[in-house]
Amino acid sequence: MREGKPTKPRGEKKMRRFIILVFAVLFIIGSVVLKSNGVNGNHYTKIVTVVSVDRANDVITIRDNMGYLWEFEDTATWHIGQVCKCVMNTNSTETIFDDSIVSVTAES
């Protein structure tokens, strides 16, 4: 009788390959969806409210839910109390104090 390494049943190998394939496909789909939404490791979204509109200088001041004020320049018509969604860049740091606004869109 020949001694050797025990082998796994053929069905178990196929099942393991299938599971790995499914996880790989899900990972790729998830990555594509996140990238298409503009989200990556350095970006996050923030809901804010317009608190000041300086039309002379085209500067809009917004406040986030933590009370921090942010400013951006825009010539569009914004009004006080308007709710907006910002995409923010962390600039690869841990604190928010040097984060920058990537884009601002009015919420419906």
Helices and strands as residue ranges (DSSP letters): H 10-36, E 43-54, E 59-64, E 69-73, E 83-89, E 100-106
